[in-house]
Amino acid sequence: MSNPAEPQTNDPIALQAMLAAERAENERLRQIIKELQRHRFGRRAESLPVDQLLLGLEEAEQVEAEGFAAEDAADPAKREARARKRRANRGSLPAHLPRIEQIIDIPDKICPCCKGMLHVMGEDRSERLDIVPAQFRVIVTRRPKYACRRCEEVVVQAPALARLVEGGIPTEATVAHVLVSKYADHLPLYRQAQIYARQGVNLDRSTLADWVGKAAFLLRPIHERLFERLKASDKLFADETTAPVLDPGRGRTKTGQLFAYARDDRPWGGIDPPGVAYLYAPDRKAENVVRHLQGFVGVLQVDGYAGYKVLAERNAVSLAFCWAHVRRRFYELAQSGPAPIATEALQRIAELYKIESDIRGRPAQERRAARQQKTRPIIDALEPWLREKLVLVSQKSKLAEAIRYALSRWTGLTRFLDDGRIEIDSNVVERSIRPIALNRKNALFAGSDSGGEHWATIASLVETAKLNGVDPHAYLADVITRIVAGHPQNQLDHLLPWAYAPAQLKAVA
């Protein structure tokens, strides 16, 4: 924030009021900063939702902008100085955006001094970002019919192009827009129908649902292939979240589950592209995890859900547990009141995270070496300390539960010390769960178990595209078009989000 404008009055009462207002604003901003820090460095249970934090910042920035506008109106010199600073720090707009040039020229090119002709010595050039609101258009496809004057029965016509919705009105790009709006921007179908209606396009929500269902069916093989490729890795993250599903027989919703399986090797410089696959299940039974990960061999980084232990007992899977979940339990105790043991535990865990912050992005071997040198002594001292404190507290207390939670998972919690590829926590997959939570908040529930499967299929492709820096709309529109046109089933790897290569635009003369 910039320094406040100099007071324009010497009235003591007015100055006191201004000072009180400034103090109140500063206190509010300090609280916002604290919550941002907690969101950045804390865990899910102790942080505010991102949208709430952004709302607070938006208000503060609006107040600041209003003050700047008042200063600019009163002082042209300040206005120009601020404009120069914006031009210097703005950077350039993306080169791929179309440019529409407008020339602001002088009306008379005669020298006001000698009356000779002026010549161009240069120009000032500026760029501003302009937005054209989304517009609907109609693609008219014409297929001329040809006949032979001699052969009356001969009629020749080009075959119709394949469509996702035969006899329907949407292009594949339109369907992709519906999918991205629902599963990336979290706009339920009824809200999309309302937006279309403002453009004079009346589409029933059920019609949009039909498009989504057809697209999900078409994309299912790609979703399956995506999960196969992820399962072929030797290290995955796993997490699960609820997926409310309408249960018409009982007249209410039931609680389904979306299991998330993610890969992200970027923190240690791995070459495999990041991705996440969601799989829907009607319940939270461990058998779902066992079925999903059949054939997977390697390290699975998870939270404390017991289903993963069943998997480890049956398969060649090593579990790496999450220190963020350990920290969260001690944090909740420390926030409730004086808790010296919980506070000290948090301090010790903070030392682990400081080391991880320093080695993030380094090769796996370097990470392992640093952990052996710096992290292991902290871990080796932490375990006996926890056991010592456990005997001093009531075994029925929340603190005892928090300590036992850590000690009962100690092997999995310390597995990252000997493998530089393993993260200290499972935040990678927890970040992949957040879009599901946002969609759940806005859509409330899926209409059926099949709707939950559609959710898993499309969300997997959307989120994997985002992880790889691919525009989900362009990707889905292109992939749907290719599949409808008959893309070979044995070449599905070419349609995975990380393999997507947009068609090159041709210059138009």
C-alpha positions, 0 to 999 in steps of 0.5 A, spaced: 500 500 500 502 506 498 503 512 503 496 515 505 495 522 502 497 528 506 492 531 511 489 537 508 486 540 515 489 542 521 483 541 525 485 536 531 478 533 531 479 531 524 486 529 524 484 524 530 478 521 526 483 520 520 488 517 524 483 512 527 480 510 520 488 509 518 489 505 524 482 501 523 484 500 516 491 497 517 489 492 522 484 489 517 490 489 512 494 486 517 489 480 519 488 479 511 496 478 511 496 473 517 490 469 513 494 469 507 500 467 510 496 461 514 493 459 507 500 459 504 504 455 510 498 452 514 494 446 512 487 446 509 483 445 516 487 452 519 486 456 513 480 460 510 478 459 503 481 462 497 475 466 495 474 469 502 481 471 502 481 474 495 474 478 497 478 482 503 484 483 498 479 486 493 476 491 498 482 493 500 485 494 493 478 498 491 479 503 497 486 504 495 484 505 487 479 510 490 484 514 493 489 514 487 483 516 483 482 522 487 489 524 487 490 524 480 484 528 479 487 533 484 494 533 481 496 532 474 503 531 476 502 525 480 497 522 475 503 522 470 508 519 474 503 514 476 502 512 469 509 512 467 510 507 473 504 503 470 507 503 463 514 501 466 511 495 470 506 492 466 510 488 461 507 486 454 501 483 452 501 476 449 503 476 442 498 471 440 492 476 441 490 479 435 491 487 434 487 492 432 490 499 430 487 505 431 491 512 429 490 518 432 493 523 428 494 531 427 489 534 422 494 539 419 501 537 417 503 544 416 509 547 420 506 552 425 512 556 425 515 556 417 508 553 414 513 548 411 511 540 411 512 536 417 515 529 416 514 523 421 520 522 426 517 517 430 511 515 434 508 513 441 505 506 441 501 503 447 497 497 448 491 496 452 487 490 453 480 490 450 475 484 451 469 483 446 463 479 450 462 472 448 458 472 442 454 466 439 454 465 432 451 460 427 455 455 423 451 454 416 453 447 413 451 447 406 452 440 402 450 441 394 447 435 391 449 434 384 445 430 378 446 427 371 441 430 366 442 423 362 442 418 368 436 420 372 437 416 378 444 418 379 445 423 385 452 425 388 453 429 394 459 430 399 458 425 406 456 429 412 461 430 417 460 426 423 457 430 429 457 429 437 450 430 437 447 427 431 441 432 428 443 437 434 445 444 434 451 444 438 458 444 435 464 440 438 467 447 441 460 449 444 460 442 448 467 443 450 465 450 452 459 447 456 464 442 459 469 447 461 464 452 464 461 446 469 467 442 471 473 448 470 469 454 472 464 451 476 458 453 473 452 449 474 448 447 467 442 451 470 446 457 470 449 456 463 442 456 461 440 463 464 447 466 461 445 463 454 438 466 455 440 473 455 443 472 448 436 470 446 439 462 445 434 458 449 436 452 451 433 447 456 438 445 462 436 438 460 439 439 453 445 441 456 445 435 460 444 431 454 450 434 451 455 433 457 453 425 457 454 424 450 461 427 451 463 424 457 461 417 454 466 419 448 471 421 453 471 415 457 476 411 453 481 417 454 480 417 461 481 410 462 488 411 458 490 417 463 489 413 469 493 407 466 499 411 464 498 414 471 498 407 474 504 405 470 508 410 475 512 408 481 510 414 485 503 416 486 499 421 491 492 419 493 486 422 496 479 422 496 473 426 497 465 426 498 461 426 492 453 427 494 449 423 489 441 424 488 438 417 491 431 418 488 429 411 491 430 415 498 428 422 496 435 425 498 442 424 497 447 419 498 454 420 499 459 417 494 466 418 493 471 421 488 478 418 489 484 422 486 490 419 484 495 424 482 502 424 479 507 430 480 514 429 479 516 437 478 519 438 485 524 433 484 525 434 476 522 428 474 520 428 466 514 425 467 508 430 466 503 431 471 496 429 471 490 427 476 485 422 475 478 421 479 475 415 479 468 415 482 465 410 487 458 409 491 462 408 497 468 409 501 470 401 502 477 399 502 475 395 496 475 401 491 482 403 492 484 395 492 480 395 485 483 402 482 490 400 484 490 393 482 497 392 478 500 399 481 507 397 484 511 403 488 510 408 493 503 411 494 503 418 498 496 418 502 493 421 508 491 416 514 485 413 511 485 406 513 483 403 506 490 405 503 493 400 509 489 394 506 492 396 499 499 395 502 498 389 505 495 386 499 499 389 494 507 391 493 505 398 495 509 402 500 505 408 503 508 414 505 504 418 510 503 426 510 506 431 515 501 436 514 496 431 517 500 430 523 501 438 523 494 439 523 492 436 529 497 439 533 495 446 530 488 445 532 490 444 539 495 450 540 489 454 537 484 452 542 489 455 548 495 454 552 498 448 549 506 448 550 507 440 548 503 442 541 506 448 540 513 445 541 511 440 536 509 445 531 516 448 532 519 442 530 515 440 524 516 447 522 524 446 522 522 440 517 518 444 512 524 450 512 528 444 509 523 442 504 522 449 502 530 450 501 531 443 497 524 444 493 526 443 485 533 440 486 534 433 483 532 427 487 539 425 490 540 432 492 534 432 496 536 425 499 543 428 501 540 434 504 535 430 508 540 425 511 544 431 513 539 436 516 532 433 517 534 426 520 537 429 526 530 432 527 526 426 526 530 422 530 530 427 536 522 428 535 520 420 536 523 419 543 520 426 545 513 424 542 513 418 546 516 421 552 510 426 552 505 421 551 506 418 558 505 424 561 498 426 558 491 423 559 491 417 554 484 420 552 486 427 551 486 430 544 493 431 545 494 423 546 490 422 540 495 427 536 501 423 538 499 416 537 496 418 530 504 420 528 507 414 532 503 409 529 505 412 522 512 413 523 515 408 518 511 412 513 512 419 515 519 418 515 520 414 508 521 421 505 528 421 508 531 415 504 527 417 497 528 424 494 522 423 490 517 423 496 514 429 498 514 431 505 506 431 505 500 430 500 499 437 498 499 435 491 493 431 491 489 435 496 490 441 491 487 437 486 481 435 490 479 443 491 476 444 484 472 438 486 470 441 492 468 448 489 464 444 484 460 440 489 459 447 493 456 450 486 452 444 483 450 441 490 450 434 488 450 429 482 444 426 479 446 419 479 452 414 480 453 415 472 453 423 473 458 421 478 462 417 473 461 423 468 464 428 473 470 424 474 471 423 467 471 430 465 474 433 471 480 428 470 481 431 463 480 438 465 485 438 471 490 434 467 490 439 462 491 445 467 497 442 470 500 441 463 499 449 461 494 447 456 487 450 455 482 446 457 477 448 452 481 448 446 483 441 448 476 438 449 474 441 443 479 439 439 479 432 442 472 431 441 472 433 434 478 428 433 474 422 436 468 424 432 472 424 426 474 417 427 481 417 431 484 410 432 482 407 439 490 404 439 492 411 438 489 414 445 496 416 447 496 422 442 489 425 445 492 425 452 492 432 455 500 432 456 501 430 449 496 435 446 499 440 440 494 445 438 493 446 430 498 451 427 494 457 425 495 459 418 496 466 416 490 469 412 492 474 406 
